[in-house]
């Protein structure tokens, strides 16, 4: 056998491009209100505080004017981009065009940035005032502490009951508003150990808590699987899991996720560039529509 025969061997490259496990885009975008904007910041809502009627005690008495306290909420954008270079020589060695997967991978990353913005805005200071110069802090009294239900406990039914009680006491309307809470793997595991979640006595045929092994809704709270919350909302030995009425959180879009494939004529080898960019911001619209539950982490 000729010793030169190996020179005729062919190298076989993969026909498929596999994306590693990751959160594939935004999980929370549909759980908040959304609007497009231009400029350096925008005001999504003007707020009017609760007012009370005057009691009429006599005929033809002067009317006492009632002025509702007003406020304005603001949202500002953060810009993101993700350029990836694709070597033209590498393209010659591959049997499939990688550009679509490069872009898809970057779009997933952009979606995660949207979720991070929403999660951070739940408990961050919100920009308020006529021109947005002031700030309004998250209401610490809207937090369900880590010890509810059991000392140093993760998400459990007593905490969810305390959450609903607190929301209802602040006039959050479960019938007219959608209530959302992100659910991570550790808190899902904790809830699946609760009898109220898994028992058939609590899982009626019309709206079961468990659907194909997934926790969809309980006590009027809709759960959205979002592992991003585990890192974004992490604190010392706990994760602060937010919960909100859809009308209480807002996402502003200055430039939605866009992609561009272009040739980089300024670089040697004339590589292709897969470019994805995004400009967005999020804010809490109303304090008593946003809450949090502390979940213990050892």
VMD Tcl script that draws the C-alpha trace (Angstrom):
set ca {
  {0.00 0.00 0.00}
  {1.40 3.37 -0.98}
  {2.46 5.58 1.91}
  {0.98 8.53 0.02}
  {-2.54 7.09 0.15}
  {-3.53 9.14 3.25}
  {-3.10 12.23 1.11}
  {-6.32 11.22 -0.64}
  {-8.32 11.01 2.56}
  {-11.06 13.63 2.73}
  {-11.96 15.65 5.77}
  {-15.68 15.54 6.61}
  {-17.10 18.63 8.29}
  {-20.34 18.72 10.24}
  {-23.48 19.43 8.27}
  {-25.12 20.98 11.33}
  {-24.32 23.97 13.53}
  {-25.46 23.46 17.12}
  {-26.20 26.27 19.56}
  {-25.25 25.49 23.15}
  {-27.90 25.37 25.84}
  {-29.08 28.84 26.76}
  {-32.19 30.91 27.37}
  {-33.44 31.37 23.84}
  {-34.50 34.99 23.76}
  {-36.83 36.95 26.00}
  {-39.22 35.10 28.28}
  {-40.72 38.20 29.92}
  {-41.38 40.63 27.07}
  {-45.01 39.62 26.77}
  {-45.63 40.07 30.50}
  {-45.27 43.88 30.48}
  {-46.74 46.79 28.56}
  {-44.65 47.99 25.63}
  {-44.34 51.01 23.34}
  {-41.84 52.42 20.79}
  {-40.04 55.70 21.48}
  {-37.53 58.20 20.11}
  {-35.21 60.64 21.85}
  {-33.05 60.31 24.94}
  {-35.94 59.38 27.26}
  {-39.71 59.09 27.25}
  {-42.68 59.35 29.59}
  {-45.00 56.36 29.21}
  {-47.61 57.56 31.70}
  {-48.88 60.51 33.72}
  {-50.14 59.46 37.14}
  {-53.01 60.80 39.22}
  {-53.34 59.87 42.87}
  {-56.54 58.72 44.56}
  {-59.00 61.46 45.53}
  {-62.02 61.61 47.84}
  {-65.35 63.41 47.49}
  {-66.39 66.33 49.68}
  {-69.44 65.96 51.87}
  {-72.15 68.56 51.13}
  {-73.29 69.89 54.50}
  {-75.44 72.89 53.48}
  {-77.24 74.40 50.50}
  {-75.47 76.88 48.21}
  {-72.17 76.65 50.10}
  {-68.95 77.46 48.21}
  {-67.49 74.46 46.41}
  {-64.16 73.17 47.73}
  {-61.87 72.37 44.85}
  {-60.17 68.96 44.88}
  {-56.77 68.60 43.19}
  {-55.37 65.13 42.64}
  {-51.65 64.72 43.26}
  {-49.90 64.10 39.94}
  {-46.65 62.49 38.90}
  {-44.92 61.36 35.73}
  {-42.92 58.21 35.11}
  {-39.95 58.09 32.71}
  {-37.97 55.42 30.90}
  {-34.57 55.78 29.21}
  {-32.86 53.46 26.74}
  {-29.68 51.42 27.01}
  {-27.93 50.49 23.77}
  {-26.53 47.05 23.05}
  {-24.74 45.50 20.09}
  {-23.05 42.21 19.26}
  {-20.71 42.05 16.25}
  {-19.34 38.64 15.17}
  {-16.76 38.11 12.45}
  {-16.98 35.11 10.14}
  {-13.70 34.29 8.40}
  {-14.18 33.82 4.66}
  {-11.58 31.04 4.69}
  {-13.56 29.19 7.34}
  {-16.62 29.48 5.12}
  {-14.81 27.59 2.37}
  {-14.22 24.68 4.73}
  {-17.84 24.35 5.82}
  {-20.66 22.66 3.99}
  {-23.33 24.90 5.49}
  {-23.64 28.65 5.76}
  {-23.14 29.59 9.43}
  {-24.50 33.12 9.22}
  {-28.05 32.30 10.19}
  {-26.90 30.53 13.35}
  {-24.54 33.37 14.22}
  {-27.45 35.78 14.00}
  {-29.82 33.51 15.87}
  {-27.33 33.15 18.70}
  {-26.96 36.94 18.93}
  {-30.74 37.47 18.83}
  {-31.06 35.11 21.80}
  {-28.52 37.26 23.65}
  {-30.52 40.40 22.83}
  {-33.67 38.80 24.20}
  {-31.91 38.03 27.45}
  {-30.92 41.69 27.77}
  {-34.61 42.61 27.54}
  {-35.39 40.24 30.41}
  {-32.52 41.63 32.49}
  {-33.83 45.17 31.95}
  {-37.34 44.15 33.04}
  {-36.13 42.23 36.09}
  {-33.83 44.99 37.29}
  {-36.52 47.63 36.83}
  {-38.91 45.83 39.20}
  {-36.96 46.89 42.29}
  {-34.72 49.70 40.98}
  {-35.34 53.40 41.53}
  {-37.77 54.71 38.92}
  {-37.25 58.06 37.20}
  {-40.12 60.41 38.03}
  {-41.13 64.06 37.99}
  {-42.09 66.62 35.38}
  {-38.76 66.27 33.55}
  {-37.63 62.95 35.04}
  {-35.16 64.53 37.47}
  {-36.54 62.76 40.54}
  {-36.59 59.12 41.60}
  {-39.10 56.90 43.32}
  {-37.79 53.90 45.23}
  {-39.30 50.46 45.25}
  {-41.72 50.03 48.16}
  {-39.89 47.73 50.57}
  {-43.17 46.90 52.30}
  {-44.25 45.07 49.13}
  {-41.69 42.32 49.76}
  {-42.63 38.93 51.21}
  {-39.73 38.01 53.49}
  {-37.68 34.83 53.29}
  {-39.02 33.43 56.58}
  {-42.68 33.19 55.54}
  {-43.94 29.60 55.62}
  {-40.69 28.24 56.97}
  {-37.40 29.68 58.19}
  {-34.99 30.19 55.30}
  {-37.41 28.78 52.74}
  {-37.64 28.94 48.99}
  {-40.80 29.82 47.10}
  {-43.75 28.09 48.75}
  {-47.52 28.27 48.99}
  {-47.61 30.37 52.21}
  {-45.46 32.99 50.46}
  {-47.75 33.01 47.45}
  {-50.77 33.38 49.71}
  {-49.08 36.29 51.53}
  {-48.23 37.83 48.16}
  {-51.79 37.65 46.91}
  {-53.14 39.07 50.16}
  {-50.73 42.00 49.97}
  {-51.57 42.67 46.31}
  {-55.31 42.50 46.90}
  {-55.03 44.81 49.92}
  {-53.49 47.41 47.57}
  {-56.41 47.03 45.11}
  {-54.57 45.01 42.47}
  {-57.42 43.63 40.36}
  {-56.78 39.97 39.56}
  {-59.85 39.91 37.29}
  {-58.84 42.83 35.08}
  {-55.05 42.59 35.19}
  {-52.66 39.75 34.38}
  {-50.30 38.88 37.22}
  {-46.87 37.43 36.40}
  {-43.96 35.94 38.30}
  {-40.73 34.48 36.84}
  {-39.99 30.94 37.95}
  {-36.49 29.48 38.21}
  {-35.51 25.82 38.41}
  {-34.85 25.93 42.17}
  {-38.18 27.58 42.98}
  {-40.02 25.24 40.62}
  {-38.51 22.31 42.51}
  {-39.63 23.84 45.80}
  {-43.20 24.40 44.60}
  {-43.44 20.86 43.23}
  {-42.94 19.64 46.80}
  {-46.05 21.54 47.94}
  {-49.21 19.45 48.26}
  {-51.40 22.28 46.95}
  {-49.44 22.26 43.69}
  {-49.34 18.54 42.93}
  {-52.50 17.18 44.58}
  {-55.41 16.34 42.30}
  {-57.69 17.96 44.89}
  {-56.21 21.33 43.89}
  {-55.91 20.57 40.17}
  {-59.38 20.84 38.72}
  {-60.11 19.91 35.13}
  {-60.82 23.50 34.02}
  {-57.69 25.30 35.22}
  {-55.19 22.81 36.63}
  {-52.07 24.11 38.37}
  {-49.96 21.49 36.63}
  {-50.17 21.14 32.86}
  {-47.96 18.40 31.42}
  {-45.76 18.65 34.51}
  {-45.35 22.44 34.24}
  {-46.61 24.93 36.79}
  {-48.67 27.38 34.76}
  {-50.76 29.34 37.24}
  {-51.69 29.31 40.92}
  {-53.86 31.71 42.94}
  {-54.26 33.84 39.83}
  {-50.48 34.24 39.44}
  {-49.08 33.24 36.05}
  {-45.62 31.67 36.19}
  {-43.09 32.28 33.42}
  {-40.03 30.04 33.32}
  {-37.07 32.43 33.36}
  {-33.76 31.17 34.70}
  {-32.28 34.61 34.10}
  {-33.95 35.75 37.33}
  {-31.67 33.45 39.33}
  {-28.59 35.54 38.55}
  {-30.16 38.96 37.95}
  {-32.10 39.07 41.23}
  {-29.54 37.26 43.39}
  {-28.61 38.68 46.78}
  {-26.88 37.36 49.90}
  {-28.27 33.84 50.43}
  {-31.49 34.69 48.61}
  {-33.06 35.53 45.29}
  {-35.64 38.32 45.28}
  {-38.28 36.98 42.90}
  {-40.43 39.83 41.52}
  {-44.13 39.65 40.78}
  {-46.15 42.28 38.97}
  {-49.39 43.24 37.32}
  {-48.85 43.64 33.59}
  {-50.05 47.24 33.72}
  {-47.45 47.99 36.41}
  {-44.32 47.30 34.33}
  {-43.28 48.90 31.03}
  {-40.77 48.18 28.31}
  {-39.69 51.02 26.03}
  {-38.23 50.12 22.63}
  {-36.06 52.69 20.85}
  {-34.61 50.19 18.38}
  {-36.00 46.68 18.31}
  {-33.71 43.72 17.74}
  {-32.22 44.11 14.28}
  {-29.57 42.15 12.42}
  {-27.24 42.94 9.54}
  {-24.88 40.74 7.53}
  {-22.19 42.71 5.73}
  {-18.69 42.37 4.30}
  {-15.86 43.96 6.29}
  {-13.73 45.41 3.51}
  {-11.51 47.15 6.08}
  {-10.13 43.87 7.47}
  {-7.71 41.39 5.98}
  {-9.36 38.40 4.40}
  {-12.52 40.43 3.81}
  {-14.51 38.60 6.51}
  {-18.26 38.75 6.92}
  {-19.75 40.40 9.98}
  {-22.96 39.32 11.66}
  {-24.17 42.37 13.58}
  {-27.15 42.51 15.96}
  {-28.20 45.59 17.90}
  {-30.90 46.69 20.33}
  {-31.92 49.81 22.24}
  {-34.45 49.45 25.08}
  {-35.30 50.39 28.64}
  {-37.75 49.29 31.32}
  {-39.40 50.92 34.30}
  {-41.88 50.30 37.08}
  {-45.05 52.27 36.33}
  {-46.77 52.05 39.70}
  {-45.33 51.01 43.05}
  {-48.28 49.00 44.32}
  {-48.47 46.93 41.16}
  {-44.97 45.49 41.68}
  {-43.97 43.11 44.49}
  {-41.22 40.67 45.40}
  {-40.82 37.38 47.22}
  {-37.56 36.44 48.93}
  {-36.46 32.88 48.17}
  {-33.65 31.35 50.21}
  {-30.42 30.11 48.66}
  {-27.84 28.32 50.81}
}
mol new
graphics top color blue
foreach p $ca { graphics top sphere $p radius 0.5 }
foreach p [lrange $ca 0 end-1] q [lrange $ca 1 end] { graphics top cylinder $p $q radius 0.2 }
display resetview
